[in-house]
Amino acid sequence: MRSWLVYSNPDFMAKLTITITVKLFAVYQEAYGVSELTLEFPENTSVEAVREYLIKEHPQLSKWRDVTRFGVNFNFAEPDTILQDGDEVVLIPPVSGG
């Protein structure tokens, strides 16, 4: 019986993760101090999971969890939208001003 160590193949490993760009606005940008992040996640990651990652890194953002909308590649997206390698994600908190 032969066994295979699939993870030893670097091409296979490269397909297990995706790299996305996250554009930050308003309170998200204030918390991170930058307007854009490049992040790596496992395949089949949802846009909602990206939000949860950002909140875990900056817990003060948790009060915006339920009012943040999502955009993926210039289109509004549902929280369960699965991301693809190279996607651009926008988290859209409510804003005010005049």
N, C-alpha and C positions, 0 to 999 in steps of 0.2 A: 504494500500500500504506500503510495507516494503522497506526501503533504506539500502544500505550497504556501510560501510566505508572501502573500499578495502585497503587503506593505513595503517590501523591499524594492518594488518597482517605482522609481521617482515619477514616472508619467502617471501612474495610477494615483499616487498621493496628490499630485497637482489637481486632479479632478475631484478630490474630496472637499476642497475649499473654494470659496468664491471671494473675490475682492470687490468691494463696493465703495463708492464715494458717498459720503453723507454731508449734505449741505445743512448748515445750522443757522437758524434765525432766532431773533428775540431772546427769550430766556435760555434756550439751548446754547446760543452763541455766547451769551454772557457767562454761563457756567463753564464752558470750555475755553473761552478766550480766543477762539479761532472761528473762522467762518466755514471751514470744511475739514472733514476727516476722511482718511482712507483706512478702511477696516477690512479685516479678513474674518469670514464666518464659515461654518460648515455648510455644505450643500443643503438645500431644502430649508434654509432659514427664512422665516417670515419677516415682513417689515415690522411687525409688532415686536418680534424678538430683538430687533435692532434698538427699538425704543427702550425695551427693558434693560438692555446692556448699558445704554447711555444713562439711564436712571440709576442703575447699580453703581456706576462710576461716580455719579453726582446725585446723591439721594435727595437733595433739595428740589430736584426736578419732579419728584413723585406727585406733587400736587397738580401737575399738568398732565398726568397720565391719561385721564379720562376725557380731556378736551383737546388733545392733540390729533390733528388729521395727518394723513400721509400722502406723499406723492412719490411716484416711481417713474423715472424717465419722462417727466413733464406731464404726467397724467395722475389724477387723484387715484388712490388705491385703497382697498380694504385692508384691515389689519392682518388678515390671514394670507395676503398676497405673498407668494414664494418668490424670493429674489434670485436673480441670475448673475453670473459673473459679469462685472462691468457695469452693473446698474447704478444709477444715480438716485439716491433716496433723499427726500426732503421731509423733515418733520415740521408741521405747521401748527404752532400753538396759537391760541387766540391773541390778537394784537389790538391795541387801542391807540388812539392819538388823533391828531388832527393837523 
